[in-house]
Amino acid sequence: MQASQPPPSFCDRDEETSQACKDLLISLPLEEDWLVPTLCLYQGFWFPSHLLKGVLAFQNHFQAQPSDILLVTSPKSGTTWLKAVLFSLLNRAKYSDLDSQQPHPLLTQNPHDLVPFLDVKLYLEQENPDLAAFASPRLFATHLPFSSLPRSVRDSTCKLVYLCRNPKDVLVSLWHFTNKVKAKEKGQIPLPECLDKFSRGLSLYGPYWEHVLDYHKASSEMPGKVLFLMYEEMTEDPHVQLRRLADFLGCPFSEEELKDGTVEGILRMCSFDNLSALEVNKSEKGSLGVENKWFFRRGEVGDWGNYMSADMGKRIDSVMEEKFHGSGLKF
């Protein structure tokens, strides 16, 4: 069902850039969504309408530095976990382990507060935020498709780390998250309804397959710039994938670090069990305005099987086989 026009709150009428955003929204195809009120079709992808202001500001004003590192994901693909891993990896000399004399920031702050979203947070709150306080290498996150990234990102030597996850687990995770975020009086969104829209490409920053293929192609063409990671491979062999990540970012583990438990310390700090048990992630709200505990549900590979019927799973598999045909991607 197509929405007629965006609610007035989507754009601040008092700012020129927001007026431009409002004018743009009126011209874009709109669809009702199951998580946010409305999605708009912008540059070939479905963006949350209320976040378009941040997307435009990010595209227009962000100036990438050669040392920047951007974590990119389709929503609910393991973003919170990899934010923690990347932060710990890059800051390992300062915060070495759980027993470090200098308390690790992850003990008191949610990963989303330590690795902020550019489009969803920084540029949504300010049209051109001052990023001078971020030390090099600056570590940020975004959900934008590769083709929608600011030109400064695509033209610079900054690094992109993309995390991909099985679409069935992505869908179930997003469904759970939606039902937590939405008001209780509105009731739960039926999973079959979500599956139908997801399979038609109508989802946050979707079509899902286009988002994935965008970065998979970029990683093949620019392996020194874009690292394509699979969530399932990260969970199956985290030691190997963490070393691969460190090598890609130009901060490989030394022989001493490989022997003294540095790798194990990072993985222990960033484990689901450790992060989900921390008080900050159990009882507080973070910078994204939702309960931190909602970002820690299960994180298990194959959890979709507990909620989808075999036929539902086959429907997604059929769509993905068609869309990923010839790419070499399999889940």
N, C-alpha and C positions, 0 to 999 in steps of 0.2 A: 504494500500500500504506500502510495507516495504522499509525503507531507506537503501541505500547501505553501507554507512559508516558515522561516525560522522564528522562534520566539524572540522578543526584543532583547532578552538577557544575553543572547549569543554574542553580542558586540556592544561595547561601551559607546554610547552615542557621543560622548564628549571628546573623543580622540579622533583625529583625522585618519589615522591608520585603521582604527576600529570602524570608522564609517566606510572605508574602502573594503574592509572585511565584510561588513553588512551588505554593501552593494554587490560584492562578489557572490555571497551566499544566495542572494535572490536569483542570481543567474544560473546557479548550479542545480543539477538534479538532486533531489532529496529523497531519502527513504527513512521510514521508521526503523529503529533498531531495538534490540532486546537488552542492551546494556545502557546506552545513552539515548536520549530522546530522539535524536535525528542524526543520520549520517549524510554527508554531502560528497558527491563524486567530483573529486579534484585531482587533476593530472592522472586520471585513470585509476584512482584508488579511492576507497570509501573512508573518509576522515570524519571523526566526531565533529559535528558542526560547532560545538561550543569551544573546541580547541583550535579551530582554524586560525584565529587571531594569533596564537602562539606559533603556529606553523609558518604563517606568512612573515612574522617578525624574525623568526629563525632563518628563514630562507633569505630575507633581505639584508640582515644586519650581521649575522655571525661571520667572523673572520677566523678561519682555521689557522692554527699554528702548526708548523711541521712536526712538532713533538706531541700533538694532541692524539688522544685515544678515544674512540667512540664505540660504545657497546650498542649494537643494534639488534632488536628482536621484534618479531610479531608478538603482540600481547599474550601473556601466559605461556611463554616458551622457556621459562627458567631464568627470567630476567633478574629477579631478586638474588638468586643464588650466584649468578655470574658477576653481578655487581660486587658482592662480597668477595668473591674469588679475585677479581681484578684489583680491587682496593688493597687486599691483603698482599697480593703478589707484588704490586708496585711499591708498597710501603713496608716490605718485609724486613729491611734493614733497621727500621725504626720500631716496628712492632713485630717482634719475632715469633711470639708464641703466647699461649694462654698464661704462662707463668712469667711473662716479661715484666720487668720492673716498671715499665711505662705502660699503663693500661691500654689495651687495644680499643680503638674507637667503636668497633663492632659490638663491644660489650654494653655500650650505652646508647648507641645510635643505630637506627634501621639502615640497611644498605641503600635505600632510596634517598636518605638524607645525606649520605656520604658520596653518592654518585648521582647527582641530580639529572633529571631529564631536561634537555634543552627546549624542546617544543612543548612539552606538557607542563613544565614548571617555570624555568628561568625566563623564557621569552613570552610565556603566557602572562606572567606577572608584570613584566616590564618590556616595553617595545625594544629597547636596546640596553640590556643590563650590563653593569660594569663587572667584567670577569677577571679583573686584575688580581683579585684575592686568591685565585686558583693557581697554585704552584705548578710549574712544569715538571713532568708531563701532565697536562690537564686531562682529567678523566670525566667524561660525560656519557649520557645515554640518550637514545632516541628510538622512536618506533617508525620513523619515516622510511619509505621505500628508497632504494638507491637512486632511482631517477628523480626523486624529489628532494634529495639532499642539496644544501646550498652549494653553489658552484665553487666556493672557496674550499669546501671539503673535498669535492671530487677532483679539483685541480691541484691540491696540495699533496704533500707526502705524509699527511697524518694517517694513522692506522685505524682500520675498521674491524671490529670483532663481531661476527654475526653468529647468533645461536639459533639453531633450528630444532624443532621438536615434532614428534609424531602428531599429525593433525587431529587424530582422535583424542589424544590426551590434551591437546590444546583446547579443543572444543569443550571437553568435560570440565577442565579447569576453569575456563571462561564462564561456563554455565554456573558452576558453583559460586564463582566470584560475583556474578551478576545477581544471583539470588541473595547474597549477603548484602550487597550494596543497595539494592532496590528496597523501597519501603515495604515492611511486612504486610501492610494492609492491601498491597497490590497482588499479593500471592506469588507463588513460584512460577517462573517461566517454564513451560513444558520443554523438555529436552528435544523431542521430535521437531518442534517449531524452530528451535535454534539450529538443529542439524540441517533443516531445509534451507534456511537462509545462508548458513555457512557453505553448504554445497553449491549454492548459486553464486558464491563469491561475496555475499553481502555480510561482511563482518568488519570489525575494527581494523583499519589499514589493509583491508582485503581488496581483491581476492587473495586469500592466503597463499595460494600457489604462485601467484605473480610476485608477491613479496619475496618468497623464498627463491624463486628462479632468478629474480633480479640480482640478488646477492651471490647466488651460486655461480652465475655467469661472470659477475665481477671478480669473484675469487679466482676463477679459471683464467681470466684475462689479465688480472693484476694480483698475482699471489703474494707479492711483497707488500701490498696495500690492504687487501681484504682477506681475513681468515674466516673460513666457514667451518663452524663447529656443530656437531650433532649432540643434542642433549643426552641421547641414549649412549653415545660413546663416552661422554663425560662421566656418566654414572657407572658405566661398565669398567672403565679403566681410568680413573681420575688422575693417577700419577702420570701416566703417559700424556694425557691431554693437557695437564697443567704444565708439564715441561715443554710441550709443543707451543703452548700459549706464551710461555716465557721467552722461548727462542724467537717467536714471531715478533714480540714487542721489543726485542733487542736487550732483554735483561735476563739472559740464560742463567740457570742455576750453576754455581761453581761446584767443583768436585767436593769441596768441604761442605757446602750446603746439602749436597745429595747424601752425604754421610751423616750429617749432624741432626737430621730429622726436620729440616726446614720445610720440605715439601709436605711431610706428614702434619706438621704444625699448622700450615695454611689450610689443608683439607680438614683438619680437626676443627679449627676455628670456624670454618665456613660450612660445616656439615649441617644438614637439616635438623638433626637432633639438638645440636648445640644452639644454633640460631633461634629455633622455635621455642626453646626453653628459657631464653633470656627475658628478663622482666620487661625490657623495652619493647619486645616483640609480642608480649602477652597482654599488656594492659594499657598501652599508649597509642596515640594517634601520631602519624608522621607528617612530613611536609606535603604529602599528597592528599591529606584531609580525610583519610579513611583509617580504620583500625589496622595497626601493623600486623595483628594476628591473622588477618585475612590473606596476607601474602604467604602464609605458611599453612598449607592444608595437608598434603601428603607427599607430593613430589615424586611419586612412584611411577616407574615406567610400566605401561600397560594397565593403569588404573581405569582406563575407559571401559574395560571389560566388566567392571562392577556396576556400570550404569547403562551401557548400551546393549541392545539385543544384537545377535549375530547379523541380522538383516541390516541394522543401522550401520554396523561396522563395515559391512560389505558395500553399502552405498557410498560411504566416504572413500573406501579403498578404490572403488570403480572410478570415482571422479579423479582421484589423485593419480591413478595409473594412466588415465587419459591425459591429464594436464602435464605430468612429469615425463611422459613418453619421450625417449631419446635424450634425456638430460643426465641419465646415470644415477638419479636420486631414487632411493628406495627406503621405505620405513618398515 
